Amino acid sequence: MERPAWAPRSIDITVPSVSRIYDFYLGGSHNFEVDRAAARRAMEFLPGLPGIMRANRAFLRRAVRYAAEEEGITQFLDIGSGIPTFGNVHEVAQRSRPGARVVYVDNDPVAVAHSQAVLAGNADADVVAADLRKPAEILSSAPVERLIDLNRPVALLLVAILHFVEDADDPYAAVAELRDALAPGSLLVLTHASFDGVPSLAARGDGAAGVYENIRNPLIMRSREDVARFFEGYDMVEPGLVAMPRWRPEAAEDDDPYAFSGLAGVGRTA
Protein backbone atom coordinates (compact mmCIF):
# COMPACT_ATOMS: atom_id res chain seq x y z
CA MET A 1 0.00 0.00 0.00
CA GLU A 2 1.46 3.36 -1.06
CA ARG A 3 1.68 5.93 1.75
CA PRO A 4 0.02 9.25 0.81
CA ALA A 5 2.08 12.40 1.32
CA TRP A 6 -0.35 13.57 4.03
CA ALA A 7 0.05 10.42 6.16
CA PRO A 8 2.55 10.82 9.04
CA ARG A 9 5.36 8.28 8.98
CA SER A 10 4.53 7.31 12.56
CA ILE A 11 1.20 5.65 11.72
CA ASP A 12 0.56 2.10 10.57
CA ILE A 13 -1.58 2.49 7.46
CA THR A 14 -2.55 -1.20 7.56
CA VAL A 15 -4.54 -0.76 10.80
CA PRO A 16 -7.99 0.90 10.76
CA SER A 17 -8.53 4.10 12.74
CA VAL A 18 -11.79 5.30 14.29
CA SER A 19 -11.05 8.89 13.22
CA ARG A 20 -10.43 7.88 9.61
CA ILE A 21 -13.51 5.63 9.53
CA TYR A 22 -15.55 8.59 10.76
CA ASP A 23 -13.96 10.72 8.01
CA PHE A 24 -15.07 8.15 5.44
CA TYR A 25 -18.67 8.18 6.73
CA LEU A 26 -18.72 11.96 6.29
CA GLY A 27 -17.42 11.74 2.72
CA GLY A 28 -13.88 12.85 3.55
CA SER A 29 -10.72 11.87 1.69
CA HIS A 30 -8.28 11.30 4.55
CA ASN A 31 -8.78 7.58 4.99
CA PHE A 32 -7.21 4.40 3.67
CA GLU A 33 -8.72 1.31 2.08
CA VAL A 34 -8.35 -0.53 5.40
CA ASP A 35 -10.56 2.16 7.01
CA ARG A 36 -13.08 2.02 4.18
CA ALA A 37 -13.23 -1.77 4.40
CA ALA A 38 -13.98 -1.63 8.14
CA ALA A 39 -16.63 1.04 7.56
CA ARG A 40 -18.31 -1.05 4.85
CA ARG A 41 -18.36 -4.08 7.17
CA ALA A 42 -20.06 -2.03 9.88
CA MET A 43 -22.54 -0.69 7.31
CA GLU A 44 -23.54 -4.23 6.41
CA PHE A 45 -25.24 -4.24 9.82
CA LEU A 46 -26.17 -0.55 10.02
CA PRO A 47 -26.43 0.94 6.51
CA GLY A 48 -27.43 4.28 8.00
CA LEU A 49 -24.15 4.89 9.84
CA PRO A 50 -23.29 7.95 7.70
CA GLY A 51 -26.63 9.47 8.72
CA ILE A 52 -25.71 9.02 12.38
CA MET A 53 -22.45 10.88 11.79
CA ARG A 54 -24.18 13.71 9.93
CA ALA A 55 -26.69 14.10 12.77
CA ASN A 56 -23.79 14.19 15.22
CA ARG A 57 -21.99 16.94 13.30
CA ALA A 58 -25.20 18.94 12.91
CA PHE A 59 -25.75 18.82 16.68
CA LEU A 60 -22.14 19.89 17.26
CA ARG A 61 -22.59 23.00 15.11
CA ARG A 62 -25.88 23.92 16.82
CA ALA A 63 -24.39 23.45 20.28
CA VAL A 64 -21.31 25.55 19.48
CA ARG A 65 -23.51 28.36 18.15
CA TYR A 66 -25.65 28.11 21.28
CA ALA A 67 -22.58 28.29 23.51
CA ALA A 68 -21.14 31.30 21.70
CA GLU A 69 -24.30 33.29 20.99
CA GLU A 70 -26.56 32.52 23.94
CA GLU A 71 -24.11 31.66 26.71
CA GLY A 72 -21.36 34.08 25.64
CA ILE A 73 -18.68 31.38 25.72
CA THR A 74 -15.44 32.36 24.00
CA GLN A 75 -13.29 29.32 24.90
CA PHE A 76 -13.76 25.82 23.50
CA LEU A 77 -11.92 22.60 24.39
CA ASP A 78 -12.84 19.88 21.86
CA ILE A 79 -11.58 16.46 23.00
CA GLY A 80 -11.78 13.67 20.43
CA SER A 81 -12.06 16.27 17.67
CA GLY A 82 -11.15 13.94 14.81
CA ILE A 83 -10.08 14.85 11.29
CA PRO A 84 -11.09 18.40 10.27
CA THR A 85 -14.15 18.60 8.06
CA PHE A 86 -16.71 21.22 7.03
CA GLY A 87 -18.11 23.24 9.92
CA ASN A 88 -15.28 22.78 12.40
CA VAL A 89 -15.63 24.17 15.91
CA HIS A 90 -13.25 27.09 15.36
CA GLU A 91 -15.09 28.11 12.18
CA VAL A 92 -18.50 28.10 13.87
CA ALA A 93 -17.29 29.67 17.13
CA GLN A 94 -15.17 32.38 15.54
CA ARG A 95 -17.96 33.29 13.13
CA SER A 96 -20.28 33.83 16.09
CA ARG A 97 -17.63 35.28 18.41
CA PRO A 98 -14.60 36.74 16.61
CA GLY A 99 -11.54 36.02 18.70
CA ALA A 100 -13.02 32.87 20.27
CA ARG A 101 -10.27 30.47 21.28
CA VAL A 102 -10.34 26.78 20.44
CA VAL A 103 -8.10 23.88 21.38
CA TYR A 104 -8.62 20.54 19.64
CA VAL A 105 -7.45 17.30 21.25
CA ASP A 106 -7.06 13.92 19.56
CA ASN A 107 -4.84 10.85 19.85
CA ASP A 108 -4.89 10.03 16.12
CA PRO A 109 -1.74 11.36 14.38
CA VAL A 110 -3.66 11.95 11.12
CA ALA A 111 -6.27 14.03 12.94
CA VAL A 112 -3.55 16.04 14.69
CA ALA A 113 -1.53 16.59 11.51
CA HIS A 114 -4.54 17.80 9.54
CA SER A 115 -5.69 20.01 12.37
CA GLN A 116 -2.26 21.65 12.38
CA ALA A 117 -2.53 22.25 8.63
CA VAL A 118 -6.05 23.67 8.86
CA LEU A 119 -5.15 25.94 11.78
CA ALA A 120 -1.94 27.35 10.30
CA GLY A 121 -2.09 31.11 10.67
CA ASN A 122 -4.97 31.04 13.16
CA ALA A 123 -3.48 32.39 16.39
CA ASP A 124 -6.66 31.64 18.34
CA ALA A 125 -6.77 27.89 17.69
CA ASP A 126 -4.39 24.99 18.23
CA VAL A 127 -4.28 21.21 18.59
CA VAL A 128 -2.94 18.80 21.22
CA ALA A 129 -1.96 15.17 20.71
CA ALA A 130 -3.42 13.64 23.87
CA ASP A 131 -5.94 11.15 25.24
CA LEU A 132 -9.22 11.81 27.07
CA ARG A 133 -8.24 9.17 29.61
CA LYS A 134 -5.40 11.45 30.82
CA PRO A 135 -7.13 14.76 31.62
CA ALA A 136 -4.17 16.22 33.53
CA GLU A 137 -1.96 15.95 30.42
CA ILE A 138 -4.57 17.80 28.37
CA LEU A 139 -5.07 20.56 30.93
CA SER A 140 -1.33 21.12 31.39
CA SER A 141 -0.51 21.08 27.67
CA ALA A 142 1.09 24.19 26.15
CA PRO A 143 -1.84 25.00 23.79
CA VAL A 144 -4.37 24.81 26.64
CA GLU A 145 -2.20 26.95 28.91
CA ARG A 146 -1.74 29.50 26.09
CA LEU A 147 -5.32 29.73 24.85
CA ILE A 148 -7.66 28.60 27.62
CA ASP A 149 -8.18 30.55 30.84
CA LEU A 150 -9.62 28.00 33.23
CA ASN A 151 -10.78 30.81 35.51
CA ARG A 152 -13.36 31.77 32.88
CA PRO A 153 -16.20 29.63 31.41
CA VAL A 154 -15.19 27.02 28.87
CA ALA A 155 -17.28 24.86 26.55
CA LEU A 156 -15.96 21.31 26.94
CA LEU A 157 -16.89 19.24 23.89
CA LEU A 158 -17.00 15.44 24.24
CA VAL A 159 -18.75 14.62 20.99
CA ALA A 160 -18.81 11.00 19.79
CA ILE A 161 -15.82 10.09 21.95
CA LEU A 162 -17.05 8.56 25.21
CA HIS A 163 -18.57 5.49 23.53
CA PHE A 164 -15.00 4.50 22.62
CA VAL A 165 -13.88 4.53 26.27
CA GLU A 166 -14.49 1.29 28.12
CA ASP A 167 -15.80 1.20 31.68
CA ALA A 168 -12.49 -0.34 32.75
CA ASP A 169 -10.83 2.98 31.87
CA ASP A 170 -13.34 4.86 34.08
CA PRO A 171 -14.62 7.53 31.67
CA TYR A 172 -16.79 8.97 34.45
CA ALA A 173 -13.70 9.83 36.49
CA ALA A 174 -12.05 11.48 33.47
CA VAL A 175 -15.14 13.61 32.78
CA ALA A 176 -15.41 14.55 36.46
CA GLU A 177 -11.75 15.58 36.57
CA LEU A 178 -12.26 17.85 33.58
CA ARG A 179 -15.45 19.27 35.13
CA ASP A 180 -13.68 20.08 38.37
CA ALA A 181 -11.04 22.08 36.47
CA LEU A 182 -13.62 24.34 34.81
CA ALA A 183 -14.98 27.66 36.05
CA PRO A 184 -18.64 28.14 37.00
CA GLY A 185 -20.78 28.79 33.94
CA SER A 186 -18.83 26.31 31.83
CA LEU A 187 -20.66 23.93 29.50
CA LEU A 188 -20.40 20.22 28.77
CA VAL A 189 -21.45 19.43 25.19
CA LEU A 190 -21.80 15.68 24.71
CA THR A 191 -23.06 13.01 22.34
CA HIS A 192 -23.01 9.27 22.91
CA ALA A 193 -24.08 6.27 20.85
CA SER A 194 -27.23 4.62 22.23
CA PHE A 195 -30.13 2.58 20.93
CA ASP A 196 -32.45 3.60 23.75
CA GLY A 197 -34.63 5.59 21.36
CA VAL A 198 -34.52 3.06 18.51
CA PRO A 199 -34.57 -0.45 20.02
CA SER A 200 -35.36 -1.93 16.58
CA LEU A 201 -31.73 -1.20 15.58
CA ALA A 202 -30.13 -2.73 18.66
CA ALA A 203 -29.73 -6.27 17.30
CA ARG A 204 -28.08 -5.04 14.12
CA GLY A 205 -25.98 -2.67 16.19
CA ASP A 206 -24.33 -5.61 17.91
CA GLY A 207 -22.89 -6.64 14.57
CA ALA A 208 -21.51 -3.17 13.89
CA ALA A 209 -20.06 -3.02 17.40
CA GLY A 210 -18.31 -6.30 16.64
CA VAL A 211 -16.47 -4.64 13.75
CA TYR A 212 -15.09 -2.00 16.11
CA GLU A 213 -14.21 -4.70 18.63
CA ASN A 214 -12.19 -6.46 15.95
CA ILE A 215 -10.14 -3.32 15.26
CA ARG A 216 -9.47 -2.92 19.00
CA ASN A 217 -11.69 0.13 19.38
CA PRO A 218 -14.73 -1.28 21.20
CA LEU A 219 -17.95 0.66 20.68
CA ILE A 220 -19.75 0.88 24.02
CA MET A 221 -23.51 1.36 23.67
CA ARG A 222 -24.67 2.89 26.95
CA SER A 223 -28.23 3.41 28.19
CA ARG A 224 -29.77 6.83 28.64
CA GLU A 225 -29.32 6.47 32.40
CA ASP A 226 -25.63 5.68 32.00
CA VAL A 227 -25.07 8.58 29.60
CA ALA A 228 -26.86 10.95 32.00
CA ARG A 229 -24.24 10.09 34.66
CA PHE A 230 -21.65 12.05 32.66
CA PHE A 231 -23.63 15.20 33.48
CA GLU A 232 -23.30 14.84 37.25
CA GLY A 233 -22.42 18.28 38.61
CA TYR A 234 -24.09 20.04 35.68
CA ASP A 235 -27.53 21.61 35.29
CA MET A 236 -29.05 20.42 32.02
CA VAL A 237 -29.85 23.02 29.37
CA GLU A 238 -33.28 22.57 27.79
CA PRO A 239 -34.40 20.25 26.25
CA GLY A 240 -32.12 18.02 28.33
CA LEU A 241 -30.62 14.72 27.18
CA VAL A 242 -32.43 13.81 23.96
CA ALA A 243 -31.93 12.14 20.59
CA MET A 244 -29.48 14.19 18.51
CA PRO A 245 -32.01 15.64 16.03
CA ARG A 246 -34.23 16.79 18.91
CA TRP A 247 -31.68 19.09 20.54
CA ARG A 248 -32.83 22.57 19.46
CA PRO A 249 -33.42 21.69 15.78
CA GLU A 250 -33.14 24.58 13.33
CA ALA A 251 -35.28 22.97 10.64
CA ALA A 252 -37.83 20.18 10.29
CA GLU A 253 -36.87 17.24 12.46
CA ASP A 254 -34.76 14.60 10.75
CA ASP A 255 -36.95 11.55 10.12
CA ASP A 256 -34.05 9.16 9.47
CA PRO A 257 -34.33 6.53 12.25
CA TYR A 258 -30.55 6.15 12.26
CA ALA A 259 -30.15 9.79 13.28
CA PHE A 260 -31.85 8.85 16.57
CA SER A 261 -29.15 6.28 17.40
CA GLY A 262 -27.39 8.67 19.72
CA LEU A 263 -28.09 10.94 22.68
CA ALA A 264 -27.07 14.59 22.89
CA GLY A 265 -27.12 17.13 25.67
CA VAL A 266 -25.58 20.30 27.05
CA GLY A 267 -25.00 20.90 30.76
CA ARG A 268 -23.91 24.02 32.65
CA THR A 269 -21.84 24.16 35.82
CA ALA A 270 -23.32 26.21 38.67
C-alpha positions as CSV (number, residue, x, y, z in Angstrom):
1,M,0.0,0.0,0.0
2,E,1.5,3.4,-1.1
3,R,1.7,5.9,1.7
4,P,0.0,9.3,0.8
5,A,2.1,12.4,1.3
6,W,-0.3,13.6,4.0
7,A,0.0,10.4,6.2
8,P,2.5,10.8,9.0
9,R,5.4,8.3,9.0
10,S,4.5,7.3,12.6
11,I,1.2,5.7,11.7
12,D,0.6,2.1,10.6
13,I,-1.6,2.5,7.5
14,T,-2.6,-1.2,7.6
15,V,-4.5,-0.8,10.8
16,P,-8.0,0.9,10.8
17,S,-8.5,4.1,12.7
18,V,-11.8,5.3,14.3
19,S,-11.0,8.9,13.2
20,R,-10.4,7.9,9.6
21,I,-13.5,5.6,9.5
22,Y,-15.5,8.6,10.8
23,D,-14.0,10.7,8.0
24,F,-15.1,8.1,5.4
25,Y,-18.7,8.2,6.7
26,L,-18.7,12.0,6.3
27,G,-17.4,11.7,2.7
28,G,-13.9,12.8,3.6
29,S,-10.7,11.9,1.7
30,H,-8.3,11.3,4.6
31,N,-8.8,7.6,5.0
32,F,-7.2,4.4,3.7
33,E,-8.7,1.3,2.1
34,V,-8.4,-0.5,5.4
35,D,-10.6,2.2,7.0
36,R,-13.1,2.0,4.2
37,A,-13.2,-1.8,4.4
38,A,-14.0,-1.6,8.1
39,A,-16.6,1.0,7.6
40,R,-18.3,-1.1,4.9
41,R,-18.4,-4.1,7.2
42,A,-20.1,-2.0,9.9
43,M,-22.5,-0.7,7.3
44,E,-23.5,-4.2,6.4
45,F,-25.2,-4.2,9.8
46,L,-26.2,-0.6,10.0
47,P,-26.4,0.9,6.5
48,G,-27.4,4.3,8.0
49,L,-24.2,4.9,9.8
50,P,-23.3,7.9,7.7
51,G,-26.6,9.5,8.7
52,I,-25.7,9.0,12.4
53,M,-22.4,10.9,11.8
54,R,-24.2,13.7,9.9
55,A,-26.7,14.1,12.8
56,N,-23.8,14.2,15.2
57,R,-22.0,16.9,13.3
58,A,-25.2,18.9,12.9
59,F,-25.7,18.8,16.7
60,L,-22.1,19.9,17.3
61,R,-22.6,23.0,15.1
62,R,-25.9,23.9,16.8
63,A,-24.4,23.4,20.3
64,V,-21.3,25.6,19.5
65,R,-23.5,28.4,18.2
66,Y,-25.7,28.1,21.3
67,A,-22.6,28.3,23.5
68,A,-21.1,31.3,21.7
69,E,-24.3,33.3,21.0
70,E,-26.6,32.5,23.9
71,E,-24.1,31.7,26.7
72,G,-21.4,34.1,25.6
73,I,-18.7,31.4,25.7
74,T,-15.4,32.4,24.0
75,Q,-13.3,29.3,24.9
76,F,-13.8,25.8,23.5
77,L,-11.9,22.6,24.4
78,D,-12.8,19.9,21.9
79,I,-11.6,16.5,23.0
80,G,-11.8,13.7,20.4
81,S,-12.1,16.3,17.7
82,G,-11.2,13.9,14.8
83,I,-10.1,14.9,11.3
84,P,-11.1,18.4,10.3
85,T,-14.1,18.6,8.1
86,F,-16.7,21.2,7.0
87,G,-18.1,23.2,9.9
88,N,-15.3,22.8,12.4
89,V,-15.6,24.2,15.9
90,H,-13.3,27.1,15.4
91,E,-15.1,28.1,12.2
92,V,-18.5,28.1,13.9
93,A,-17.3,29.7,17.1
94,Q,-15.2,32.4,15.5
95,R,-18.0,33.3,13.1
96,S,-20.3,33.8,16.1
97,R,-17.6,35.3,18.4
98,P,-14.6,36.7,16.6
99,G,-11.5,36.0,18.7
100,A,-13.0,32.9,20.3
101,R,-10.3,30.5,21.3
102,V,-10.3,26.8,20.4
103,V,-8.1,23.9,21.4
104,Y,-8.6,20.5,19.6
105,V,-7.5,17.3,21.3
106,D,-7.1,13.9,19.6
107,N,-4.8,10.9,19.9
108,D,-4.9,10.0,16.1
109,P,-1.7,11.4,14.4
110,V,-3.7,12.0,11.1
111,A,-6.3,14.0,12.9
112,V,-3.6,16.0,14.7
113,A,-1.5,16.6,11.5
114,H,-4.5,17.8,9.5
115,S,-5.7,20.0,12.4
116,Q,-2.3,21.6,12.4
117,A,-2.5,22.3,8.6
118,V,-6.1,23.7,8.9
119,L,-5.1,25.9,11.8
120,A,-1.9,27.3,10.3
121,G,-2.1,31.1,10.7
122,N,-5.0,31.0,13.2
123,A,-3.5,32.4,16.4
124,D,-6.7,31.6,18.3
125,A,-6.8,27.9,17.7
126,D,-4.4,25.0,18.2
127,V,-4.3,21.2,18.6
128,V,-2.9,18.8,21.2
129,A,-2.0,15.2,20.7
130,A,-3.4,13.6,23.9
131,D,-5.9,11.2,25.2
132,L,-9.2,11.8,27.1
133,R,-8.2,9.2,29.6
134,K,-5.4,11.4,30.8
135,P,-7.1,14.8,31.6
136,A,-4.2,16.2,33.5
137,E,-2.0,15.9,30.4
138,I,-4.6,17.8,28.4
139,L,-5.1,20.6,30.9
140,S,-1.3,21.1,31.4
141,S,-0.5,21.1,27.7
142,A,1.1,24.2,26.1
143,P,-1.8,25.0,23.8
144,V,-4.4,24.8,26.6
145,E,-2.2,27.0,28.9
146,R,-1.7,29.5,26.1
147,L,-5.3,29.7,24.9
148,I,-7.7,28.6,27.6
149,D,-8.2,30.6,30.8
150,L,-9.6,28.0,33.2
151,N,-10.8,30.8,35.5
152,R,-13.4,31.8,32.9
153,P,-16.2,29.6,31.4
154,V,-15.2,27.0,28.9
155,A,-17.3,24.9,26.6
156,L,-16.0,21.3,26.9
157,L,-16.9,19.2,23.9
158,L,-17.0,15.4,24.2
159,V,-18.7,14.6,21.0
160,A,-18.8,11.0,19.8
161,I,-15.8,10.1,22.0
162,L,-17.1,8.6,25.2
163,H,-18.6,5.5,23.5
164,F,-15.0,4.5,22.6
165,V,-13.9,4.5,26.3
166,E,-14.5,1.3,28.1
167,D,-15.8,1.2,31.7
168,A,-12.5,-0.3,32.8
169,D,-10.8,3.0,31.9
170,D,-13.3,4.9,34.1
171,P,-14.6,7.5,31.7
172,Y,-16.8,9.0,34.4
173,A,-13.7,9.8,36.5
174,A,-12.1,11.5,33.5
175,V,-15.1,13.6,32.8
176,A,-15.4,14.6,36.5
177,E,-11.7,15.6,36.6
178,L,-12.3,17.9,33.6
179,R,-15.5,19.3,35.1
180,D,-13.7,20.1,38.4
181,A,-11.0,22.1,36.5
182,L,-13.6,24.3,34.8
183,A,-15.0,27.7,36.1
184,P,-18.6,28.1,37.0
185,G,-20.8,28.8,33.9
186,S,-18.8,26.3,31.8
187,L,-20.7,23.9,29.5
188,L,-20.4,20.2,28.8
189,V,-21.4,19.4,25.2
190,L,-21.8,15.7,24.7
191,T,-23.1,13.0,22.3
192,H,-23.0,9.3,22.9
193,A,-24.1,6.3,20.9
194,S,-27.2,4.6,22.2
195,F,-30.1,2.6,20.9
196,D,-32.5,3.6,23.8
197,G,-34.6,5.6,21.4
198,V,-34.5,3.1,18.5
199,P,-34.6,-0.4,20.0
200,S,-35.4,-1.9,16.6
201,L,-31.7,-1.2,15.6
202,A,-30.1,-2.7,18.7
203,A,-29.7,-6.3,17.3
204,R,-28.1,-5.0,14.1
205,G,-26.0,-2.7,16.2
206,D,-24.3,-5.6,17.9
207,G,-22.9,-6.6,14.6
208,A,-21.5,-3.2,13.9
209,A,-20.1,-3.0,17.4
210,G,-18.3,-6.3,16.6
211,V,-16.5,-4.6,13.8
212,Y,-15.1,-2.0,16.1
213,E,-14.2,-4.7,18.6
214,N,-12.2,-6.5,15.9
215,I,-10.1,-3.3,15.3
216,R,-9.5,-2.9,19.0
217,N,-11.7,0.1,19.4
218,P,-14.7,-1.3,21.2
219,L,-18.0,0.7,20.7
220,I,-19.8,0.9,24.0
221,M,-23.5,1.4,23.7
222,R,-24.7,2.9,26.9
223,S,-28.2,3.4,28.2
224,R,-29.8,6.8,28.6
225,E,-29.3,6.5,32.4
226,D,-25.6,5.7,32.0
227,V,-25.1,8.6,29.6
228,A,-26.9,10.9,32.0
229,R,-24.2,10.1,34.7
230,F,-21.6,12.0,32.7
231,F,-23.6,15.2,33.5
232,E,-23.3,14.8,37.3
233,G,-22.4,18.3,38.6
234,Y,-24.1,20.0,35.7
235,D,-27.5,21.6,35.3
236,M,-29.0,20.4,32.0
237,V,-29.9,23.0,29.4
238,E,-33.3,22.6,27.8
239,P,-34.4,20.3,26.2
240,G,-32.1,18.0,28.3
241,L,-30.6,14.7,27.2
242,V,-32.4,13.8,24.0
243,A,-31.9,12.1,20.6
244,M,-29.5,14.2,18.5
245,P,-32.0,15.6,16.0
246,R,-34.2,16.8,18.9
247,W,-31.7,19.1,20.5
248,R,-32.8,22.6,19.5
249,P,-33.4,21.7,15.8
250,E,-33.1,24.6,13.3
251,A,-35.3,23.0,10.6
252,A,-37.8,20.2,10.3
253,E,-36.9,17.2,12.5
254,D,-34.8,14.6,10.7
255,D,-36.9,11.5,10.1
256,D,-34.0,9.2,9.5
257,P,-34.3,6.5,12.3
258,Y,-30.5,6.2,12.3
259,A,-30.1,9.8,13.3
260,F,-31.8,8.9,16.6
261,S,-29.1,6.3,17.4
262,G,-27.4,8.7,19.7
263,L,-28.1,10.9,22.7
264,A,-27.1,14.6,22.9
265,G,-27.1,17.1,25.7
266,V,-25.6,20.3,27.1
267,G,-25.0,20.9,30.8
268,R,-23.9,24.0,32.6
269,T,-21.8,24.2,35.8
270,A,-23.3,26.2,38.7
